[in-house]
Amino acid sequence: MKRTLLTLAAGVAIGVAAVSAPALGSHHAAKRYITAGVGDSITIPTLDLFCSVERHDPDGHVTGPVIYCDRDSVSGRSWGVFVSRRWIKVASPTYYVYQHARLP
């Protein structure tokens, strides 16, 4: 009986290792980093997100490079987020709803 339980436990351990090893490896294998420069755009379909990197915000209130992200499925303007070196701003289609300075 003891030998049967040991064999069963070893079989379960081997089975768990065989099933979990590909899953653990695939998570890290699928990780990629994307670098975007001024003028580049990125679409992330799973989040319904479209982002573009610009020299400054469209209204000229934020100086320096800015990344702007909004919903990809909406035609026209939608709620979005501006991120620059100094500011994080949340914008409705007509005005900034929230802004906060990026602190070190």
Summary of the structure (lengths in Angstrom):
residues: 104
radius of gyration: 23.9
end to end distance: 63.4
largest distance: 78.3
contacts: 218
relative contact order: 0.10
helix: 30%
strand: 31%
